Amino acid sequence: MKRQKRDMYARAFKRGYLAGVSGKSKDSCPLEQAEVRQEWLNGWREGRTDQWEGMTGVSGIHKLANVTTA
């Protein structure tokens, strides 16, 4: 049985979120396509917000589960 590829938008959002939570700059976005890049930036913004609110480490583990399932 073939494994379906994940939606590239969801994957870009997840990678952006993880970059934001880890404190990386939004300039580190590796994507070129405008739509996919926008999803990465949306995830990055949400990740940075969670980092600023202290949702890192054990405090943010409940949030990480929602991000990694996509």
matplotlib code that plots the C-alpha trace (Angstrom):
import matplotlib.pyplot as plt

x = [0.0, 1.4, 1.8, 0.0, 2.1, 1.1, -0.4, 2.4, 0.6, 0.1, 3.8, 4.9, 2.8, 4.2, 7.8, 7.2, 5.6, 8.6, 11.0, 9.0, 8.9, 12.7, 13.3, 14.5, 14.2, 11.4, 14.1, 15.2, 12.1, 13.5, 10.4, 10.1, 6.5, 4.3, 1.4, 3.5, 5.8, 2.7, 1.7, 5.2, 5.0, 1.6, 3.0, 6.1, 3.9, 1.9, 5.1, 6.6, 3.4, 3.5, 7.2, 6.5, 3.6, 5.8, 4.4, 7.8, 9.0, 6.6, 4.2, 3.6, 3.5, -0.3, 0.0, 2.7, 0.5, -2.0, 0.7, 2.5, -0.7, -1.2]
y = [0.0, 3.4, 6.0, 9.3, 12.4, 14.9, 18.2, 20.5, 23.4, 21.6, 20.5, 24.0, 25.3, 22.7, 23.4, 27.1, 26.6, 24.6, 27.2, 29.9, 28.0, 27.4, 31.2, 31.2, 34.2, 34.4, 35.1, 31.5, 30.3, 27.9, 28.0, 29.8, 29.3, 32.2, 30.2, 27.6, 30.4, 32.1, 29.0, 28.7, 32.3, 31.7, 28.7, 30.8, 33.6, 31.2, 29.5, 32.8, 33.8, 30.5, 31.1, 34.6, 33.3, 30.6, 27.6, 26.0, 22.7, 20.9, 23.9, 23.7, 19.9, 19.9, 22.4, 20.4, 17.4, 19.4, 20.7, 17.4, 15.5, 17.5]
z = [0.0, -1.0, 1.6, 0.8, 0.8, 3.4, 2.4, 1.6, 3.3, 6.5, 6.5, 5.8, 8.7, 11.1, 10.1, 10.5, 13.9, 15.1, 13.8, 15.6, 18.9, 18.7, 18.2, 14.7, 12.5, 9.9, 7.3, 7.7, 5.7, 3.1, 0.8, -2.5, -3.6, -2.3, -1.0, 0.8, 2.1, 3.5, 5.4, 6.8, 8.0, 9.6, 11.5, 12.4, 13.8, 15.9, 17.1, 18.1, 20.0, 21.9, 22.7, 24.0, 26.1, 27.7, 25.8, 25.4, 26.9, 29.2, 29.2, 25.5, 25.0, 24.6, 21.8, 20.0, 19.7, 17.7, 15.3, 14.7, 13.7, 10.6]

ax = plt.figure().add_subplot(projection="3d")
ax.plot(x, y, z, "-o")
ax.set_aspect("equal")
plt.show()
